[in-house]
């Protein structure tokens, strides 16, 4: 699943999704099959930062990312 998502990101965004954006990745057939306990067919990718870093300066980062996903 990780390789599938990374390949999709590489193809669409040339390897980097800007923080504050959201993209929907369709799951591959072997993951989205009947054995999927949530019956999910897509995955939302919403990065909060480009590289892991201290986020104590921005306490609303996860809150804002969740709203981005819902809107």
ROROSE-615315 format. One record per atom (N, C-alpha, C, O): x negated, z negated, y negated; residue number from 1; residue in three letters; atom name. Coordinates in steps of 0.2 Angstrom, whole numbers. Each point is the difference from the previous one (the first is absolute). Last residue first. Layout:
% residues N
(r (X, Z, Y), NUM, 'ALA', 'CA')
...
//
This chain:
% residues 71
(r (69, -20, -97), 71, 'UNK', 'N')
(r (3, 5, -5), 71, 'UNK', 'CA')
(r (0, 7, 2), 71, 'UNK', 'C')
(r (2, 4, -4), 71, 'UNK', 'O')
(r (-12, -23, 17), 70, 'UNK', 'N')
(r (7, 0, 0), 70, 'UNK', 'CA')
(r (4, 5, -5), 70, 'UNK', 'C')
(r (5, 2, 1), 70, 'UNK', 'O')
(r (-29, -5, 1), 69, 'UNK', 'N')
(r (2, 3, 6), 69, 'UNK', 'CA')
(r (8, 0, 0), 69, 'UNK', 'C')
(r (3, 5, 3), 69, 'UNK', 'O')
(r (-14, -14, -21), 68, 'UNK', 'N')
(r (-1, 7, 0), 68, 'UNK', 'CA')
(r (2, 3, 6), 68, 'UNK', 'C')
(r (3, 5, 0), 68, 'UNK', 'O')
(r (-2, -28, -2), 67, 'UNK', 'N')
(r (5, 3, -4), 67, 'UNK', 'CA')
(r (-1, 7, 0), 67, 'UNK', 'C')
(r (5, 4, 0), 67, 'UNK', 'O')
(r (-21, -16, 11), 66, 'UNK', 'N')
(r (6, -1, 4), 66, 'UNK', 'CA')
(r (6, 4, -4), 66, 'UNK', 'C')
(r (4, 3, 3), 66, 'UNK', 'O')
(r (-25, -6, -14), 65, 'UNK', 'N')
(r (0, 5, 5), 65, 'UNK', 'CA')
(r (6, 0, 4), 65, 'UNK', 'C')
(r (2, 6, 2), 65, 'UNK', 'O')
(r (-4, -23, -18), 64, 'UNK', 'N')
(r (1, 7, -3), 64, 'UNK', 'CA')
(r (0, 6, 5), 64, 'UNK', 'C')
(r (3, 5, 0), 64, 'UNK', 'O')
(r (-8, -27, 8), 63, 'UNK', 'N')
(r (7, 0, -3), 63, 'UNK', 'CA')
(r (2, 7, -3), 63, 'UNK', 'C')
(r (5, 3, 2), 63, 'UNK', 'O')
(r (-28, -8, 4), 62, 'UNK', 'N')
(r (5, 1, 6), 62, 'UNK', 'CA')
(r (7, 1, -2), 62, 'UNK', 'C')
(r (3, 4, 3), 62, 'UNK', 'O')
(r (-18, -10, -20), 61, 'UNK', 'N')
(r (-2, 7, 3), 61, 'UNK', 'CA')
(r (5, 1, 6), 61, 'UNK', 'C')
(r (2, 6, 0), 61, 'UNK', 'O')
(r (-4, -25, -17), 60, 'UNK', 'N')
(r (6, 4, 2), 60, 'UNK', 'CA')
(r (-1, 6, 3), 60, 'UNK', 'C')
(r (5, 5, 1), 60, 'UNK', 'O')
(r (-22, -20, -9), 59, 'UNK', 'N')
(r (4, -3, 5), 59, 'UNK', 'CA')
(r (6, 3, 2), 59, 'UNK', 'C')
(r (3, -1, 5), 59, 'UNK', 'O')
(r (-28, 6, -15), 58, 'UNK', 'N')
(r (7, 3, 0), 58, 'UNK', 'CA')
(r (5, -2, 5), 58, 'UNK', 'C')
(r (0, 2, 5), 58, 'UNK', 'O')
(r (-23, -10, -8), 57, 'UNK', 'N')
(r (2, 1, -7), 57, 'UNK', 'CA')
(r (7, 4, -1), 57, 'UNK', 'C')
(r (2, 0, -5), 57, 'UNK', 'O')
(r (-12, -6, 27), 56, 'UNK', 'N')
(r (3, -6, -4), 56, 'UNK', 'CA')
(r (1, 1, -7), 56, 'UNK', 'C')
(r (4, -3, -3), 56, 'UNK', 'O')
(r (-14, 17, 22), 55, 'UNK', 'N')
(r (6, 2, -4), 55, 'UNK', 'CA')
(r (3, -6, -3), 55, 'UNK', 'C')
(r (6, 0, -2), 55, 'UNK', 'O')
(r (-30, 10, 13), 54, 'UNK', 'N')
(r (3, -6, -2), 54, 'UNK', 'CA')
(r (6, 2, -4), 54, 'UNK', 'C')
(r (-1, 3, -5), 54, 'UNK', 'O')
(r (-7, 15, 22), 53, 'UNK', 'N')
(r (-3, -4, -5), 53, 'UNK', 'CA')
(r (4, -6, -2), 53, 'UNK', 'C')
(r (6, -1, 3), 53, 'UNK', 'O')
(r (-8, 26, 13), 52, 'UNK', 'N')
(r (1, -7, 0), 52, 'UNK', 'CA')
(r (-4, -4, -5), 52, 'UNK', 'C')
(r (-6, 1, -1), 52, 'UNK', 'O')
(r (12, 24, -4), 51, 'UNK', 'N')
(r (-4, -3, 5), 51, 'UNK', 'CA')
(r (2, -8, 0), 51, 'UNK', 'C')
(r (2, -2, -5), 51, 'UNK', 'O')
(r (12, 17, -7), 50, 'UNK', 'N')
(r (-4, 5, 3), 50, 'UNK', 'CA')
(r (-5, -3, 5), 50, 'UNK', 'C')
(r (0, 3, 6), 50, 'UNK', 'O')
(r (25, -14, -11), 49, 'UNK', 'N')
(r (-7, 1, -4), 49, 'UNK', 'CA')
(r (-4, 5, 4), 49, 'UNK', 'C')
(r (1, 1, 6), 49, 'UNK', 'O')
(r (22, -5, 0), 48, 'UNK', 'N')
(r (0, -5, -6), 48, 'UNK', 'CA')
(r (-7, 0, -3), 48, 'UNK', 'C')
(r (0, -2, -6), 48, 'UNK', 'O')
(r (15, 21, 22), 47, 'UNK', 'N')
(r (-6, -4, -1), 47, 'UNK', 'CA')
(r (1, -4, -6), 47, 'UNK', 'C')
(r (3, 1, -5), 47, 'UNK', 'O')
(r (14, 9, 23), 46, 'UNK', 'N')
(r (0, -2, -8), 46, 'UNK', 'CA')
(r (-6, -4, -1), 46, 'UNK', 'C')
(r (0, -6, 1), 46, 'UNK', 'O')
(r (14, 22, 19), 45, 'UNK', 'N')
(r (-7, -2, -2), 45, 'UNK', 'CA')
(r (0, -1, -7), 45, 'UNK', 'C')
(r (1, 4, -4), 45, 'UNK', 'O')
(r (19, -2, 25), 44, 'UNK', 'N')
(r (-2, 0, -7), 44, 'UNK', 'CA')
(r (-7, -3, -1), 44, 'UNK', 'C')
(r (-1, -5, 2), 44, 'UNK', 'O')
(r (13, 18, 20), 43, 'UNK', 'N')
(r (-3, -6, -3), 43, 'UNK', 'CA')
(r (-2, 1, -7), 43, 'UNK', 'C')
(r (-2, 5, -2), 43, 'UNK', 'O')
(r (20, 5, 23), 42, 'UNK', 'N')
(r (-4, 1, -5), 42, 'UNK', 'CA')
(r (-3, -7, -2), 42, 'UNK', 'C')
(r (2, -5, 1), 42, 'UNK', 'O')
(r (13, 7, 16), 41, 'UNK', 'N')
(r (-2, 7, 1), 41, 'UNK', 'CA')
(r (-5, 2, -6), 41, 'UNK', 'C')
(r (-3, 5, 0), 41, 'UNK', 'O')
(r (15, -28, 15), 40, 'UNK', 'N')
(r (-3, 3, -6), 40, 'UNK', 'CA')
(r (-2, 7, 1), 40, 'UNK', 'C')
(r (-3, 1, 6), 40, 'UNK', 'O')
(r (14, -19, 9), 39, 'UNK', 'N')
(r (2, 6, -1), 39, 'UNK', 'CA')
(r (-2, 4, -7), 39, 'UNK', 'C')
(r (4, 3, -3), 39, 'UNK', 'O')
(r (-11, -25, 14), 38, 'UNK', 'N')
(r (4, 0, -7), 38, 'UNK', 'CA')
(r (3, 7, -1), 38, 'UNK', 'C')
(r (4, 1, -5), 38, 'UNK', 'O')
(r (-17, -5, 25), 37, 'UNK', 'N')
(r (5, -6, 0), 37, 'UNK', 'CA')
(r (4, 0, -7), 37, 'UNK', 'C')
(r (5, -2, 0), 37, 'UNK', 'O')
(r (-17, 23, 15), 36, 'UNK', 'N')
(r (-1, -4, -7), 36, 'UNK', 'CA')
(r (6, -5, -1), 36, 'UNK', 'C')
(r (6, 2, 0), 36, 'UNK', 'O')
(r (-8, 14, 19), 35, 'UNK', 'N')
(r (-3, -6, 1), 35, 'UNK', 'CA')
(r (-1, -4, -7), 35, 'UNK', 'C')
(r (-3, -6, 0), 35, 'UNK', 'O')
(r (11, 28, 2), 34, 'UNK', 'N')
(r (5, -5, 1), 34, 'UNK', 'CA')
(r (-3, -6, 2), 34, 'UNK', 'C')
(r (4, -5, -1), 34, 'UNK', 'O')
(r (-18, 21, -15), 33, 'UNK', 'N')
(r (4, 1, 5), 33, 'UNK', 'CA')
(r (5, -6, 2), 33, 'UNK', 'C')
(r (1, -5, -4), 33, 'UNK', 'O')
(r (-19, 9, -13), 32, 'UNK', 'N')
(r (7, 0, -2), 32, 'UNK', 'CA')
(r (5, 1, 6), 32, 'UNK', 'C')
(r (6, 1, -1), 32, 'UNK', 'O')
(r (-30, 0, 3), 31, 'UNK', 'N')
(r (2, -7, -3), 31, 'UNK', 'CA')
(r (7, 0, -1), 31, 'UNK', 'C')
(r (3, -6, 0), 31, 'UNK', 'O')
(r (-12, 26, 9), 30, 'UNK', 'N')
(r (-1, -5, 5), 30, 'UNK', 'CA')
(r (1, -7, -3), 30, 'UNK', 'C')
(r (1, -5, 4), 30, 'UNK', 'O')
(r (1, 24, -19), 29, 'UNK', 'N')
(r (6, 0, 6), 29, 'UNK', 'CA')
(r (-2, -6, 5), 29, 'UNK', 'C')
(r (5, -3, 2), 29, 'UNK', 'O')
(r (-14, 0, -27), 28, 'UNK', 'N')
(r (-1, 5, 5), 28, 'UNK', 'CA')
(r (5, -1, 6), 28, 'UNK', 'C')
(r (3, -6, 0), 28, 'UNK', 'O')
(r (3, -1, -26), 27, 'UNK', 'N')
(r (-4, -2, 6), 27, 'UNK', 'CA')
(r (-1, 5, 5), 27, 'UNK', 'C')
(r (5, 4, 1), 27, 'UNK', 'O')
(r (-2, -1, -28), 26, 'UNK', 'N')
(r (4, 0, 6), 26, 'UNK', 'CA')
(r (-5, -2, 6), 26, 'UNK', 'C')
(r (-5, 3, 0), 26, 'UNK', 'O')
(r (3, -11, -26), 25, 'UNK', 'N')
(r (-4, 4, 5), 25, 'UNK', 'CA')
(r (5, 0, 6), 25, 'UNK', 'C')
(r (2, -6, 3), 25, 'UNK', 'O')
(r (-1, 1, -31), 24, 'UNK', 'N')
(r (4, -1, 6), 24, 'UNK', 'CA')
(r (-4, 5, 5), 24, 'UNK', 'C')
(r (0, 6, -1), 24, 'UNK', 'O')
(r (-8, -18, -23), 23, 'UNK', 'N')
(r (1, 6, 4), 23, 'UNK', 'CA')
(r (3, -2, 7), 23, 'UNK', 'C')
(r (-2, -5, 2), 23, 'UNK', 'O')
(r (-4, -5, -30), 22, 'UNK', 'N')
(r (3, -1, 7), 22, 'UNK', 'CA')
(r (1, 6, 4), 22, 'UNK', 'C')
(r (2, 5, -4), 22, 'UNK', 'O')
(r (-17, -18, -19), 21, 'UNK', 'N')
(r (4, 6, 3), 21, 'UNK', 'CA')
(r (3, -2, 7), 21, 'UNK', 'C')
(r (-3, -5, 3), 21, 'UNK', 'O')
(r (-12, -9, -16), 20, 'UNK', 'N')
(r (6, 0, -4), 20, 'UNK', 'CA')
(r (4, 6, 2), 20, 'UNK', 'C')
(r (6, 2, -3), 20, 'UNK', 'O')
(r (-32, 0, 8), 19, 'UNK', 'N')
(r (4, -6, 0), 19, 'UNK', 'CA')
(r (6, 0, -5), 19, 'UNK', 'C')
(r (0, 3, -6), 19, 'UNK', 'O')
(r (-10, 19, 17), 18, 'UNK', 'N')
(r (-1, -4, -6), 18, 'UNK', 'CA')
(r (4, -7, 1), 18, 'UNK', 'C')
(r (6, 1, 2), 18, 'UNK', 'O')
(r (-17, 13, 18), 17, 'UNK', 'N')
(r (7, 0, -3), 17, 'UNK', 'CA')
(r (-1, -5, -6), 17, 'UNK', 'C')
(r (-3, -5, 1), 17, 'UNK', 'O')
(r (-15, 21, 14), 16, 'UNK', 'N')
(r (1, -6, -4), 16, 'UNK', 'CA')
(r (7, 0, -3), 16, 'UNK', 'C')
(r (2, 5, -3), 16, 'UNK', 'O')
(r (-12, 13, 18), 15, 'UNK', 'N')
(r (-3, -6, 2), 15, 'UNK', 'CA')
(r (1, -7, -4), 15, 'UNK', 'C')
(r (-2, -5, 2), 15, 'UNK', 'O')
(r (12, 28, -6), 14, 'UNK', 'N')
(r (-7, 1, 1), 14, 'UNK', 'CA')
(r (-4, -7, 1), 14, 'UNK', 'C')
(r (-6, -1, -3), 14, 'UNK', 'O')
(r (30, 6, 3), 13, 'UNK', 'N')
(r (-3, -3, -6), 13, 'UNK', 'CA')
(r (-7, 0, 0), 13, 'UNK', 'C')
(r (-3, -3, -4), 13, 'UNK', 'O')
(r (16, 14, 22), 12, 'UNK', 'N')
(r (4, 0, -6), 12, 'UNK', 'CA')
(r (-3, -3, -6), 12, 'UNK', 'C')
(r (0, 4, -6), 12, 'UNK', 'O')
(r (-12, -3, 27), 11, 'UNK', 'N')
(r (3, 6, -1), 11, 'UNK', 'CA')
(r (4, 1, -7), 11, 'UNK', 'C')
(r (-1, 5, -3), 11, 'UNK', 'O')
(r (-8, -26, 11), 10, 'UNK', 'N')
(r (-5, 4, -2), 10, 'UNK', 'CA')
(r (2, 7, -2), 10, 'UNK', 'C')
(r (-2, 3, -4), 10, 'UNK', 'O')
(r (18, -19, 12), 9, 'UNK', 'N')
(r (-3, -2, -7), 9, 'UNK', 'CA')
(r (-5, 5, -2), 9, 'UNK', 'C')
(r (-1, 2, -6), 9, 'UNK', 'O')
(r (8, 0, 28), 8, 'UNK', 'N')
(r (6, 2, -5), 8, 'UNK', 'CA')
(r (-3, -1, -7), 8, 'UNK', 'C')
(r (1, 4, -4), 8, 'UNK', 'O')
(r (-15, -12, 21), 7, 'UNK', 'N')
(r (0, 7, 0), 7, 'UNK', 'CA')
(r (5, 3, -5), 7, 'UNK', 'C')
(r (-1, 5, -4), 7, 'UNK', 'O')
(r (2, -28, 8), 6, 'UNK', 'N')
(r (-6, 2, -4), 6, 'UNK', 'CA')
(r (-1, 7, 0), 6, 'UNK', 'C')
(r (-2, 3, -5), 6, 'UNK', 'O')
(r (19, -11, 18), 5, 'UNK', 'N')
(r (2, -2, -7), 5, 'UNK', 'CA')
(r (-6, 2, -4), 5, 'UNK', 'C')
(r (0, 3, -6), 5, 'UNK', 'O')
(r (-3, -1, 29), 4, 'UNK', 'N')
(r (6, 5, -2), 4, 'UNK', 'CA')
(r (1, -1, -8), 4, 'UNK', 'C')
(r (0, 5, -3), 4, 'UNK', 'O')
(r (-15, -20, 14), 3, 'UNK', 'N')
(r (-3, 6, 0), 3, 'UNK', 'CA')
(r (5, 6, -3), 3, 'UNK', 'C')
(r (-2, 4, -4), 3, 'UNK', 'O')
(r (10, -26, 9), 2, 'UNK', 'N')
(r (-4, 0, -6), 2, 'UNK', 'CA')
(r (-3, 7, -1), 2, 'UNK', 'C')
(r (-1, 2, -6), 2, 'UNK', 'O')
(r (14, -5, 25), 1, 'UNK', 'N')
(r (4, 0, -6), 1, 'UNK', 'CA')
(r (-4, 0, -6), 1, 'UNK', 'C')
(r (1, 4, -5), 1, 'UNK', 'O')
//
